[in-house]
Amino acid sequence: MAHARLAIALATGSVAVRARGPSANSWRNRLGPNIGSGRGCALAAILLLSGLALRGEKKPADYDVKAAYLFDLGRFIRVSPNAVIQRSTFDICVLGQDLMGSALDSAAESQQIDHRQVRIRHLKEATEARSCDIAFFGASEGDRMESDLGAIRGSDVLTVSDAAHFLADGGMIQFVLVEHRVRFSVNLEAVKRSHLVLSSELLRVAVSVSGAPGEGLP
C-alpha cells in the first residue's frame, strides 16, 4: 500500500494512526498531537486515506483504501457470546473479480485480529464464504449478489461490497464514493440478523446507518 501499512482507528474524541515502514514518522508528524493509541489504531487513517489530502503526499487509489478498510473493519466487530468461533485464523475473503490485487495481502501481512492470524482467501463459490470472518463481494457478482448473500444467510460473516444496491440486497457494509472519497454505509438490520456486533466508533464515522441501532460495542 502507499507509503506504509496503515492501521486506522477512531478513539473517542481523538485520532489514532499506527504506521509501519519508512514513512511512519512522516505521517505521524503531519497528523500532529492528536494521535492516540488503542483499539483505535484503525479508523482515522482510513479517513486519512479516503481523501484527507496531506501536503506532498499522493492520494492512494480507491482500491488501496478499500483494502485498508477490509483489514481494519475486523478490529471493530465482535461475535456475541451466543456464537462459537472455532477458526484458528481470521479469514478475509474475496468473491468475484479482485481489483484490490496485492493491496489486501500487504495490509494483512503478518497481522493478527482477535489473537488470530489474518488470512486472505479468494473464493470461487459464495457458499465458501460461510467459513469467513469478513467476505467482500466484488461488483462483478452483479445479478448474483442477492443469491450470494442468500447462500451465507445465517452465518456470522460481515458482508462488504462496493456494488450499487448492496445494502438493499441484504448486505451489511457498502463502500460509497463521497466527493471522490471512499466512505461506507451500514445496514444494521442485516447485521442484527447475525451474532455480529459493530463498534459504536465504527458507526459514528459511517456516511449513513440504516436500521434501528443494536447493542453496539462501546
C-alpha positions as CSV (number, residue, x, y, z in Angstrom):
1,M,0.0,0.0,0.0
2,A,1.1,3.6,-0.5
3,H,3.9,4.8,1.8
4,A,3.3,2.5,4.7
5,R,1.0,-0.1,6.0
6,L,-1.6,1.9,8.0
7,A,-4.0,0.7,10.6
8,I,-6.7,3.1,11.4
9,A,-8.8,3.9,14.4
10,L,-11.1,6.3,16.0
11,A,-10.6,6.8,19.7
12,T,-13.3,8.8,21.3
13,G,-12.6,12.4,20.6
14,S,-9.2,11.8,19.1
15,V,-7.5,10.3,16.1
16,A,-5.1,7.4,16.2
17,V,-2.8,6.1,13.5
18,R,-0.3,3.3,13.5
19,A,2.0,3.3,10.6
20,R,4.8,0.9,9.6
21,G,7.6,1.5,7.2
22,P,10.0,4.4,6.4
23,S,7.2,6.9,6.2
24,A,5.7,6.2,9.6
25,N,7.2,9.2,11.3
26,S,6.3,11.4,8.4
27,W,2.6,10.5,8.7
28,R,2.7,11.0,12.5
29,N,4.3,14.4,12.2
30,R,1.7,15.6,9.7
31,L,-1.2,14.4,11.9
32,G,0.1,16.4,14.9
33,P,-0.5,16.0,18.6
34,N,-4.0,14.4,18.5
35,I,-2.6,11.0,17.7
36,G,-3.6,8.3,20.3
37,S,-3.5,4.6,20.6
38,G,-5.6,1.6,21.4
39,R,-8.2,-0.4,19.5
40,G,-8.5,2.9,17.8
41,C,-5.5,2.3,15.7
42,A,-7.8,1.6,12.9
43,L,-10.2,4.2,11.5
44,A,-8.6,7.6,11.4
45,A,-6.1,6.6,8.8
46,I,-9.0,5.1,6.9
47,L,-10.5,8.6,6.7
48,L,-7.0,9.9,6.0
49,L,-6.5,7.5,3.1
50,S,-10.0,8.1,1.9
51,G,-9.3,11.7,0.9
52,L,-8.0,13.9,3.7
53,A,-5.1,15.2,1.5
54,L,-1.8,15.7,3.1
55,R,0.6,18.2,1.5
56,G,3.1,16.5,-0.7
57,E,1.5,13.0,-0.4
58,K,-0.1,11.3,-3.3
59,K,-3.7,10.2,-2.7
60,P,-3.9,6.4,-2.8
61,A,-6.0,4.5,-5.3
62,D,-9.6,3.8,-4.2
63,Y,-8.9,0.0,-4.1
64,D,-5.9,0.6,-1.8
65,V,-8.3,2.4,0.6
66,K,-10.9,-0.4,0.3
67,A,-8.2,-3.0,1.1
68,A,-7.3,-1.0,4.2
69,Y,-10.9,-0.8,5.2
70,L,-11.4,-4.5,4.9
71,F,-8.5,-5.3,7.1
72,D,-9.3,-2.7,9.8
73,L,-13.1,-3.5,9.9
74,G,-12.1,-6.6,11.7
75,R,-11.0,-4.6,14.7
76,F,-14.4,-3.1,15.1
77,I,-16.6,-6.2,15.2
78,R,-17.1,-8.9,17.6
79,V,-19.3,-12.0,17.8
80,S,-21.8,-12.2,20.6
81,P,-21.2,-14.8,23.3
82,N,-24.1,-16.9,21.9
83,A,-21.9,-17.9,18.9
84,V,-18.8,-20.1,19.0
85,I,-15.8,-19.3,16.8
86,Q,-13.7,-22.4,16.0
87,R,-11.4,-21.0,13.4
88,S,-7.8,-20.5,14.3
89,T,-7.3,-17.8,11.6
90,F,-9.2,-14.6,10.9
91,D,-10.3,-15.1,7.3
92,I,-10.9,-12.1,5.0
93,C,-12.4,-13.5,1.8
94,V,-13.0,-12.1,-1.7
95,L,-15.6,-13.4,-4.1
96,G,-15.7,-12.1,-7.7
97,Q,-13.2,-10.0,-9.6
98,D,-10.4,-8.9,-7.3
99,L,-9.4,-5.3,-8.1
100,M,-7.5,-4.9,-4.9
101,G,-4.7,-7.0,-6.1
102,S,-1.8,-7.2,-3.7
103,A,-3.0,-4.3,-1.6
104,L,-5.1,-6.5,0.7
105,D,-2.3,-9.0,1.1
106,S,0.0,-6.2,2.0
107,A,-2.4,-4.8,4.6
108,A,-2.8,-8.2,6.3
109,E,0.7,-9.4,6.1
110,S,1.9,-10.8,9.5
111,Q,-1.1,-9.2,11.2
112,Q,-3.5,-10.6,13.9
113,I,-7.1,-9.8,14.7
114,D,-8.7,-11.1,17.9
115,H,-5.5,-13.0,18.5
116,R,-5.8,-14.9,15.3
117,Q,-3.5,-14.7,12.3
118,V,-5.2,-12.9,9.4
119,R,-5.5,-15.0,6.2
120,I,-6.7,-13.7,2.8
121,R,-8.8,-16.2,0.8
122,H,-10.1,-15.9,-2.8
123,L,-13.3,-17.8,-3.3
124,K,-14.9,-19.4,-6.3
125,E,-18.4,-20.1,-4.8
126,A,-20.5,-18.0,-2.4
127,T,-21.1,-20.9,-0.1
128,E,-17.4,-20.9,0.7
129,A,-17.9,-17.6,2.4
130,R,-19.7,-19.2,5.3
131,S,-16.3,-20.1,6.9
132,C,-15.0,-16.5,6.6
133,D,-15.0,-13.7,9.1
134,I,-15.3,-10.9,6.5
135,A,-16.5,-11.5,3.0
136,F,-16.1,-8.9,0.2
137,F,-18.3,-9.4,-2.8
138,G,-17.0,-7.8,-5.9
139,A,-19.3,-5.7,-8.0
140,S,-18.7,-8.3,-10.8
141,E,-21.1,-10.6,-9.0
142,G,-23.9,-8.3,-10.4
143,D,-27.2,-10.1,-10.6
144,R,-25.8,-13.0,-8.5
145,M,-25.4,-10.7,-5.4
146,E,-28.8,-11.4,-3.8
147,S,-28.3,-15.2,-4.2
148,D,-24.7,-14.9,-3.0
149,L,-26.0,-13.3,0.2
150,G,-28.7,-15.9,0.5
151,A,-26.1,-18.7,0.3
152,I,-24.5,-17.5,3.5
153,R,-27.6,-16.3,5.4
154,G,-27.5,-17.5,9.0
155,S,-23.7,-17.4,9.2
156,D,-21.8,-14.9,11.3
157,V,-19.9,-13.2,8.4
158,L,-19.5,-9.5,7.9
159,T,-20.5,-8.9,4.3
160,V,-19.0,-6.0,2.4
161,S,-19.1,-4.7,-1.2
162,D,-18.8,-1.7,-3.4
163,A,-21.7,-2.8,-5.6
164,A,-24.6,-0.5,-6.0
165,H,-27.7,-1.5,-4.0
166,F,-25.7,-3.9,-1.9
167,L,-27.4,-2.8,1.3
168,A,-30.8,-3.2,-0.4
169,D,-29.9,-6.7,-1.4
170,G,-29.2,-7.5,2.3
171,G,-25.5,-6.7,2.6
172,M,-24.1,-5.2,5.8
173,I,-21.5,-2.6,4.7
174,Q,-21.3,-0.9,1.3
175,F,-18.4,1.3,0.1
176,V,-19.6,4.5,-1.4
177,L,-17.8,7.5,-3.0
178,V,-18.5,10.8,-1.4
179,E,-16.8,13.8,-3.1
180,H,-14.3,11.3,-4.7
181,R,-13.5,9.8,-1.3
182,V,-14.2,6.2,-0.3
183,R,-16.5,6.0,2.7
184,F,-19.0,3.4,3.8
185,S,-22.7,2.9,4.8
186,V,-24.1,0.4,7.2
187,N,-27.2,-1.8,7.1
188,L,-27.8,-2.6,10.8
189,E,-30.9,-4.7,10.1
190,A,-28.7,-7.1,8.2
191,V,-26.1,-7.1,11.0
192,K,-28.8,-7.8,13.6
193,R,-29.7,-11.0,11.8
194,S,-26.3,-12.4,12.7
195,H,-24.5,-12.7,16.0
196,L,-22.2,-9.8,15.0
197,V,-21.9,-6.6,16.9
198,L,-20.4,-3.4,15.4
199,S,-18.4,-0.9,17.4
200,S,-20.2,2.4,18.1
201,E,-16.9,4.0,17.0
202,L,-17.4,2.5,13.5
203,L,-21.0,3.6,13.3
204,R,-20.1,7.2,14.2
205,V,-17.9,7.6,11.1
206,A,-20.3,5.8,8.7
207,V,-21.9,8.0,6.0
208,S,-25.2,6.5,6.8
209,V,-26.6,3.9,9.1
210,S,-30.0,2.2,8.3
211,G,-32.0,0.1,10.7
212,A,-32.5,0.5,14.5
213,P,-29.2,0.6,16.4
214,G,-28.4,-2.7,18.1
215,E,-26.4,-3.2,21.2
216,G,-23.1,-1.8,19.9
217,L,-19.6,-2.1,21.4
218,P,-18.6,1.0,23.4
